[in-house]
Structures are given as structure tokens and as C-alpha cells.
Amino acid sequence: MADLLQQVASAVHAALPGSADQPVDVRIVAKMEHVQWGGATYTTHSARWIELPDEEPSDRLKATLVHELVHFQLGDDWATLPGVLEEGLCDSIAQAIVPSVAALERAEYAVMLATAVDGSFCFEGPRITGRGKDAVFGRELATYTVRAPIDVDELPSFEEALRYQSADLEPIRAQGIRGVLDALGYTIVSRVGVDELHALCLRARIQRMRIVPSRWIFQAARIEPEDRAAWRSAVRSMFGDAEKLALLRRETLEFQAPH
């Protein structure tokens, strides 16, 4: 883990404007606090540290470390950043530093966001035989319909979600809601860009605002929160051939029979 930390720490610092220059405390634990967590950053009145699971080094673990390092190194410049966009910022930088994990994560976010907007996600791709590592793709094209399991009654509006701070996200346990919020944050950060997002946070801080207003964010992302067609376009823009193949190879993927 020390070797892995040394590999990525300087890259995170270079990718994150306004990052805090401080010692990093990373702790390896036998079991995460919640089973669905790949890693976590904790802050108390007297300490701040990262926890990661005790497992073999992999690109997935490396990306998780980068994600948590972004949380850890956010400086005062970012104090007005909404919690949903903090998660998107962490994912965006993690994908840039560990690109091997990007295709599947983007594909999963496309499915989550499309399900939130339209109830499901349809795409055309090569007809598949088998699953996971045993998947074989044919030349014939097929249409797939996938849907993420989401407790839609618990889903906030996108405008409301951008008023959440990080502390508001941790208690969310309803099925699929955190996945949709992560997808929303990643999509917006990808459209706005890290430097522009940093500038928005500084602007809000100068004006003594608690959090960056959602209207600034949607304007910078060039999208209206209620414009379903625009969200569909945003989903399609991050779902290319690499994402299709990564999603179809996922062993736990459930989809309607291709036709």
C-alpha cells in the first residue's frame, strides 16, 4: 500500500487545484464499516484518515485510493463544493489517473442516470454469448435493455441533490439512490471540468455562500435540470464502444433478452 500511495499521491496533487499539502494517514482494515464501501475518508475534531480494505493490489484498489486521496486533500478552496459534486470530482480524477477502471464505471453511471430519467436504458451492441470472462461477441448487432434497481420514491430532484453536503450523503440507504447521485455528480463534473468547478467554488466562497448555487452549476454544465432530452444526450456522450463491451462483460449484469 505504501508503494501504491507513493505512485499516485503526486498525481492527485497535480490534478487537484487548491489541494491541501498535508501528511496522509492511510489505514488498512479487515472489514469496512459498510459492505458496499470500497474505501472511506474519516474526519473528526482531532484526526483525519483514509480506510481501505485489506486486499491484493489491483487497478480497482488503486482507483479507490485515488478517490479517497481527493477527498483527503481537498483544501479550503473547495469548502463550498456540494457533496454530490465532491464524489463526482473524486471519480473524475480517479478515472484520469487509473484509466483501466473508467469504461465500466462510466457504463454503470450511464445505466443509473438513464434509469433515473427514463426508467431504463436501451443500447445497441454486439450479440453476446456467455458472461464475464467467458463472453463471446458476435458480428451481429442486438438491442439490449437494462435497468438499475432504484427506489425511485426516495430519489431527490437533481436540483435538490446539488444542495446536499457530504454529511447528507452518508445516511442514504435506499436502494440505488447513492448510485444515481454518484452518476449525477460524475456527469456534471465531466461537463464542467475540474478547473471551472474550482473557480465556481472560489466565487461562492468570496461571496460568503455556504454552497455553490445549483443554477451556477447547471449553467456551467450547459444543461437544464428538467430537460430530459439533454440528460439523455449526456448519458449517450459517455457510453461508447468501450463502455458497451465493459458492461456486457460484467458477470452480474441483468438485461432483457436482446433482440
C-alpha positions in Angstrom: 0.0 0.0 0.0 2.9 2.3 0.7 4.2 1.7 -2.8 0.8 2.3 -4.2 0.4 5.5 -2.3 3.8 6.8 -3.5 2.7 6.1 -7.1 -0.5 8.1 -7.0 -0.1 10.9 -4.4 1.8 13.3 -6.6 -0.5 12.7 -9.5 -3.5 13.6 -7.3 -1.8 16.7 -6.1 -1.1 17.8 -9.6 -4.7 17.1 -10.8 -6.4 18.9 -8.0 -6.1 22.7 -7.9 -6.3 24.0 -4.3 -5.2 20.7 -2.8 -4.1 20.7 0.8 -0.4 19.9 1.4 -0.5 17.6 4.5 0.7 14.2 5.6 -1.6 11.4 4.6 -2.9 8.8 7.0 -4.0 5.5 5.3 -5.2 2.6 7.4 -5.7 -0.9 6.2 -8.7 -2.6 7.8 -10.0 -6.2 7.7 -13.6 -5.0 7.2 -15.1 -1.8 6.0 -17.8 -0.1 8.1 -20.3 -0.8 5.3 -20.1 -3.8 3.0 -20.7 -1.7 -0.1 -17.9 0.7 0.6 -14.6 0.3 -1.3 -12.9 2.8 0.8 -13.7 5.7 3.2 -12.3 9.0 4.4 -13.0 10.0 8.1 -12.8 13.3 9.7 -13.0 14.0 13.5 -12.2 17.1 15.6 -8.7 15.7 16.2 -7.8 13.5 13.2 -8.4 12.7 9.5 -7.6 9.4 7.9 -8.4 7.0 5.0 -9.5 3.4 5.4 -9.1 0.8 2.7 -9.8 -2.9 2.8 -7.0 -5.4 3.3 -6.9 -7.0 -0.2 -4.4 -7.6 -3.0 -3.3 -4.5 -5.0 -5.3 -4.0 -8.2 -6.3 -1.2 -10.5 -9.7 -1.1 -8.7 -7.9 -0.7 -5.3 -5.6 1.9 -6.9 -8.6 3.9 -8.2 -10.2 3.7 -4.8 -7.1 5.1 -3.2 -7.0 8.0 -5.7 -10.7 8.7 -5.0 -10.1 8.8 -1.2 -7.0 10.9 -1.6 -9.0 13.5 -3.5 -11.4 13.6 -0.5 -8.5 13.8 1.8 -6.6 16.6 0.0 -9.5 19.0 -0.7 -8.3 22.3 0.6 -10.3 25.3 1.9 -10.8 26.5 -1.8 -13.4 23.6 -2.1 -15.4 24.4 1.1 -18.5 25.4 -0.9 -18.5 22.3 -3.1 -21.8 20.3 -3.0 -21.3 16.7 -1.6 -22.6 15.1 -4.8 -20.0 17.0 -6.9 -17.3 16.1 -4.5 -18.0 12.5 -5.2 -18.0 13.3 -9.0 -14.7 15.1 -8.7 -13.1 12.1 -6.9 -14.4 9.7 -9.6 -13.3 12.0 -12.4 -9.7 12.3 -11.1 -9.5 8.6 -10.3 -10.5 7.7 -13.8 -7.9 10.1 -15.3 -5.1 8.6 -13.2 -6.3 4.9 -13.4 -8.0 4.8 -16.9 -8.4 1.0 -16.8 -11.4 1.3 -14.5 -13.0 4.1 -16.4 -15.1 2.2 -19.0 -17.1 0.0 -16.6 -17.7 2.9 -14.2 -18.9 5.2 -16.9 -21.1 2.4 -18.3 -22.6 1.8 -14.8 -23.2 5.5 -14.3 -24.9 5.8 -17.7 -27.3 3.0 -16.7 -28.0 4.6 -13.3 -28.7 8.0 -14.7 -30.8 6.7 -17.7 -32.9 4.7 -15.3 -33.5 7.7 -13.1 -34.5 9.8 -16.2 -36.4 7.2 -18.3 -36.8 4.1 -16.2 -34.4 2.0 -18.2 -31.5 2.2 -20.7 -31.5 0.8 -24.2 -28.4 0.5 -26.4 -27.3 -1.4 -29.4 -24.2 -3.6 -29.2 -22.7 -6.9 -30.5 -24.7 -10.0 -29.7 -23.2 -11.7 -26.7 -22.9 -15.4 -25.8 -21.8 -16.3 -22.2 -21.0 -13.9 -19.4 -18.0 -12.2 -17.8 -14.6 -13.5 -18.9 -16.3 -16.2 -21.0 -18.3 -13.7 -23.0 -18.0 -14.0 -26.8 -19.2 -11.2 -29.1 -20.6 -11.9 -32.5 -20.7 -9.7 -35.5 -24.5 -9.4 -35.4 -25.9 -6.4 -33.5 -28.5 -6.7 -30.8 -30.6 -4.3 -28.8 -30.2 -4.5 -25.0 -32.4 -3.0 -22.3 -31.0 -2.7 -18.8 -32.4 -1.1 -15.7 -30.7 -0.3 -12.4 -32.6 -1.2 -9.2 -33.6 2.1 -7.7 -36.1 3.1 -5.0 -37.5 5.9 -7.1 -39.8 7.2 -4.4 -36.7 8.2 -2.4 -34.9 9.9 -5.3 -34.5 13.7 -4.9 -34.7 16.1 -7.8 -31.4 16.9 -9.4 -31.6 20.5 -8.1 -32.3 19.2 -4.6 -29.4 16.8 -4.8 -27.0 19.6 -5.6 -27.9 21.2 -2.2 -26.6 18.2 -0.3 -23.4 18.4 1.6 -21.1 15.4 2.1 -22.6 14.7 5.6 -26.1 14.5 3.9 -25.0 11.6 1.7 -23.7 9.2 4.3 -27.0 8.2 5.9 -28.7 7.4 2.5 -29.5 3.7 2.4 -32.4 3.5 -0.1 -31.7 1.1 -2.9 -29.8 2.7 -5.8 -30.1 6.3 -4.6 -26.4 6.8 -4.0 -25.6 5.3 -7.3 -27.8 7.8 -9.1 -26.3 10.7 -7.1 -22.8 9.5 -7.9 -23.7 9.2 -11.6 -25.2 12.7 -11.5 -22.1 14.2 -9.8 -19.7 12.5 -12.2 -21.7 13.6 -15.3 -21.8 17.2 -14.2 -18.1 17.3 -13.2 -17.2 15.8 -16.6 -19.1 18.5 -18.4 -17.9 21.4 -16.2 -14.3 20.4 -15.8 -12.1 20.5 -12.7 -10.7 24.0 -13.2 -14.1 25.6 -13.8 -15.6 23.8 -10.9 -12.7 25.1 -8.7 -13.4 28.6 -9.9 -17.1 28.3 -9.0 -16.2 27.2 -5.5 -13.9 30.2 -5.1 -16.6 32.5 -6.4 -19.1 31.2 -3.9 -16.6 31.4 -1.1 -15.8 35.1 -1.9 -19.5 35.8 -1.8 -19.7 34.1 1.6 -22.1 31.4 0.3 -22.5 28.1 2.2 -22.6 26.1 -1.0 -22.3 26.8 -4.8 -25.8 27.6 -6.1 -27.2 24.8 -8.3 -28.1 27.4 -11.0 -24.4 28.2 -11.4 -23.6 24.5 -11.7 -26.3 23.7 -14.3 -25.3 26.8 -16.3 -21.6 25.7 -16.3 -22.7 22.2 -17.3 -24.8 23.6 -20.2 -27.8 21.6 -19.1 -31.2 22.3 -17.5 -32.2 20.1 -14.6 -35.7 19.3 -16.0 -34.5 18.8 -19.7 -34.9 15.0 -20.2 -33.6 15.2 -23.7 -30.4 16.9 -22.5 -29.8 14.2 -19.9 -30.3 11.5 -22.5 -27.7 13.2 -24.6 -25.3 13.4 -21.6 -25.8 9.7 -21.0 -25.1 8.8 -24.6 -22.0 11.0 -24.6 -20.3 8.9 -22.0 -21.4 5.5 -23.4 -19.1 4.5 -26.3 -17.9 1.1 -27.6 -15.5 0.6 -24.7 -18.3 1.2 -22.2 -20.7 -1.2 -24.1 -18.2 -4.1 -24.0 -17.3 -3.4 -20.4 -20.9 -3.5 -19.4 -21.8 -6.6 -21.4 -18.8 -8.5 -19.8 -20.0 -7.7 -16.3 -21.0 -11.1 -14.9 -23.8 -9.7 -12.7 -25.4 -7.7 -15.5 -29.1 -8.5 -15.9 -30.8 -7.4 -19.1 -33.9 -8.2 -21.1 -33.4 -10.8 -23.9 -31.5 -9.0 -26.7 -33.4 -8.7 -30.0 
